């Protein structure tokens, strides 16, 4: 029986060989074996060629089996490709940067590159067996498929075949590309405009609004307004606000620095326009200690009201009068959203608690009796989204769990598997008319689920190597750019912007049209 041989490479200039548990120098033995194999190859008869090939194949199979079953040695890493052991060190140094973290990152990057090459291919895997546009259309004509189900399944087919295209972010007065990394992108309710927050190299943030042009010709172009605003503070949370009309303003939570306290700024969207002779309108700032989250109320009973989630409390503010109402919470409030049918605010906490506040109640004591509903997940809540029914709520936490809750019975009715999160503050995105749920994980993969049955439809690898500073931000809409816009996914990674198009005949490089 052939003996298994495993070599161990140290960071020094010598090496040893393990044979049957005994260690000895191996340089002389290897030279002798190498010379013997060369002599046999030169003097082997021709009629033995077939036999030699079969022996070589069997030997290769045996060596691969031996490599896969290599014993694990403490402090060493076995490379199956080189069939050798390499010494691991607890940290990086100049002599040997080989660590477990580095090896894991290398494997993840290799997997991402392979998936990215597969994702860029012309043919994509169908989300469900036998599901295609022609079959769905045939079932619809035969009356076997309701219109709502047809629309949902068509979107599933389209998102599984989306193609990636890079977009150039330009401005009307400058053609220089964007060099600052995207921190946040948030679309308005109609997905006509996207508010962006970028990290600048000298510290702080800049923010502006992107507009879309050229979509009528089957292509998408992006223009950033020139009058960008800069701040030396970090932006924690952003949401659109409807003060004078729908999505007329933007609400930002700014972190305090040094002796300057945090604040919440309400900025008119008209500020971010290159050609607007009118006055910007309502522009105000509210001094509030560092806020984790914010939300704007669209219910008429609490008109022009917004909320901020702070450390162990919730503050509800009237944007016109400045009047505040404070609610004590047992943990940091990381996620918020108002219901539309009633003035009810839902909150997600670091403790995993999800609770609601009815603004019509006056009791705000420490007994928590003012909480109209209350339930828990296992980890810190990073994002909550109410469905149109408003009896159901989606919540994501820092264990990577995404659950659909029935608020009436306070019970989880669905769970969406595959999301990855350990400690990051990551949002989820719901497109209910299309029946889709989207989330970007800490591993930098964008995943799409069917909202209807929680099946994973597609996993999109990031175009950039994974890292803490390169987690993608996404916006998805079936009308990206307005009522006549294109369907697809907008992805911002570092300083690059990508568009995943439904249309396989999508055209790149269309010139900008229109103005901000």
C-alpha positions, -999 to +999 in steps of 0.1 A: +000+000+000+014+034-010+024+056+019+007+090+022+031+119+023+023+154+036+049+182+036+050+211+061+065+244+051+077+266+079+084+303+077+121+294+080+142+280+051+139+243+060+112+218+056+102+185+071+082+156+060+057+135+080+056+097+072+037+074+094+040+099+122+078+101+120+096+133+112+129+134+091+147+155+066+133+148+031+156+166+005+178+136-004+148+112-006+129+135-030+159+139-053+164+100-054+127+095-062+127+122-088+157+106-106+141+072-105+109+084-120+128+102-148+147+069-157+114+049-157+097+074-180+126+072-205+129+034-205+092+024-204+080+003-233+054+016-257+029-012-249+029-002-213+016+033-220-020+024-214-012+007-182+009+036-171-019+060-177-043+040-157-018+038-128-012+075-130-050+083-129-054+060-099-024+076-082-039+111-088-072+100-074-054+085-044-035+117-038-066+139-040-083+116-016-053+119+007-054+157+004-091+158+013-085+136+044-053+154+055-051+154+093-056+187+110-026+199+129-028+227+155-011+259+142-009+247+106-030+251+075-032+225+048-034+237+012-051+210-009-038+225-042-001+224-032-006+194-010+014+210+018+011+223+053+018+260+061+023+274+095-003+298+108+006+328+130-019+346+153-014+379+136+002+396+106+039+403+103+064+409+076+078+374+075+045+354+073+012+371+068-007+338+067-036+338+092-070+322+095-087+355+088-066+360+057-073+325+044-110+329+051-111+362+032-092+346+003-118+318+001-147+343+002-131+364-025-126+334-047-162+324-042-174+360-050-154+361-082-168+328-094-204+339-086-198+372-103-185+356-135-216+333-134-239+362-127-225+381-157-234+352-180-262+355-205-283+328-190-296+329-154-311+302-133-349+303-131-362+310-096-387+281-099-386+250-120-404+254-153-412+291-147-408+313-177-425+343-194-441+323-222-456+297-199-470+324-176-485+342-205-501+310-218-517+303-184-530+338-182-547+336-216-563+303-206-576+319-174-555+296-151-536+325-135-552+356-118-538+390-129-522+396-094-504+362-095-493+367-131-477+401-122-459+387-092-445+357-111-434+378-140-414+400-117-398+368-102-387+358-137-374+392-146-353+397-114-337+363-120-324+375-154-314+411-145-281+422-162-256+445-146-246+478-162-223+505-148-237+540-147-217+572-148-228+598-123-225+632-140-235+668-132-247+695-156-216+717-151-189+690-147-181+656-162-157+646-135-166+612-120-177+608-084-147+598-061-164+598-027-179+565-014-217+562-011-229+560+025-266+560+020-291+562-009-328+567-003-354+570-031-386+590-027-420+574-028-423+575-066-386+565-072-382+597-093-353+610-072-327+594-050-312+613-021-275+604-016-251+607+013-214+603+005-184+601+029-158+626+020-121+619+023-113+648+048-141+637+071-178+643+073-204+639+046-218+655+015-253+650+003-274+657-028-301+644-051-297+622-082-321+626-111-327+601-139-328+609-176-329+591-209-352+563-198-377+569-226-351+557-251-345+524-232-315+536-213-308+552-180-286+582-172-279+597-138-273+634-131-262+648-097-272+683-089-242+706-085-252+725-053-241+697-029-242+703+008-213+694+031-213+687+068-185+677+092-209+654+110-219+618+104-254+611+090-271+583+110-305+581+093-324+597+064-360+597+053-382+617+029-407+641+045-440+656+031-443+691+045-458+712+017-464+684-007-454+647-012-417+642-006-410+680-005-383+677+022-356+654+035-351+646+072-316+639+084-302+628+118-268+643+123-244+630+150-230+656+174-192+663+175-171+678+203-191+705+220-218+706+193-249+685+201-266+663+176-295+676+155-322+667+131-323+688+099-353+693+077-341+703+043-363+713+013-357+691-017-357+723-038-323+731-024-308+704-046-317+720-079-295+738-103-323+758-118-349+769-093-355+807-089-380+802-061-371+803-024-363+769-009-392+771+016-392+756+051-357+750+064-351+742+100-330+723+125-339+707+158-313+702+185-316+665+196-290+643+212-276+616+189-305+599+171-303+564+156-334+566+135-361+588+122-396+586+105-422+609+090-459+606+097-483+607+068-515+603+088-537+635+088-543+633+125-506+638+131-498+661+102-462+674+099-450+652+127-418+633+128-401+609+153-366+602+163-353+571+180-326+579+206-309+560+234-337+547+257-363+571+244-385+582+215-391+619+208-421+629+186-419+664+173-443+688+155-422+703+127-442+735+126-447+744+163-416+725+177-437+708+204-423+675+216-436+644+233-411+620+249-416+583+254-392+563+276-379+531+261-358+504+277-332+503+249-318+522+220-344+527+193-327+517+160-356+515+136-389+534+132-419+536+109-453+553+111-485+536+100-506+555+075-542+545+085-537+556+121-512+578+140-493+548+153-455+546+155-436+513+154-402+510+169-374+484+169-349+483+197-314+471+203-328+446+229-348+429+201-381+445+213-406+458+188-433+481+202-459+506+189-470+540+202-505+554+196-500+592+195-536+597+206-528+583+240-515+607+267-501+582+292-463+581+287-453+568+321-427+542+331-452+514+333-451+509+295-489+508+294-488+532+265-473+505+243-503+492+222-483+462+210-451+445+221-432+415+209-395+404+206-369+390+183-336+373+194-313+402+185-310+440+179-336+452+153-320+470+124-350+476+102-388+474+102-412+477+073-450+478+075-470+461+047-500+479+031-523+458+052-507+473+083-515+442+103-482+427+092-447+439+099-413+428+086-384+430+110-347+423+105-321+418+133-284+415+138-286+377+138-295+378+101-332+369+108-359+385+088-394+377+101-429+386+091-451+393+121-489+393+125-493+423+148-528+412+159-517+379+174-480+390+180-467+360+162-441+354+135-458+339+104-429+337+079-392+338+080-369+347+051-337+326+052-302+334+038-297+370+051-263+375+067-257+400+095-237+400+127-235+436+139-241+460+110-270+485+108-286+472+076-320+481+061-345+459+043-366+470+013-401+459+005-418+462-029-452+449-022-469+454-057-440+434-072-441+409-043-404+412-036-383+416-005-346+428-008-318+430+017-280+435+015-261+413+040-229+421+058-212+396+034-220+422+007-245+399-012-278+413-023-307+388-019-342+389-032-371+368-018-406+362-028-427+381-003-455+356-009-439+323+001-405+335+014-385+316-012-350+330-021-352+341-058-317+354-064-284+362-047-263+389-064-226+392-056-211+426-051-190+440-080-164+450-054-145+428-030-163+425+003-154+448+032-168+469+060-166+500+038-180+484+006-215+471+017-238+480-012-268+503-009-297+494-032-330+509-045-354+487-064-385+498-084-406+487-114-406+524-124-371+537-116-371+574-126-409+580-124-441+568-140-424+562-173-392+549-158-374+516-163-377+486-139-347+473-122-322+475-093-300+505-085-268+495-066-242+519-051-209+503-040-181+525-028-180+554-054-196+534-082-232+531-093-247+501-111-280+494-127-295+459-130-318+460-159-349+439-167-343+445-204-316+424-221-315+449-250-305+477-226-282+503-241-253+519-223-238+553-227-269+575-235-262+612-231-279+632-204-311+650-212-331+675-191-321+693-160-321+688-122 
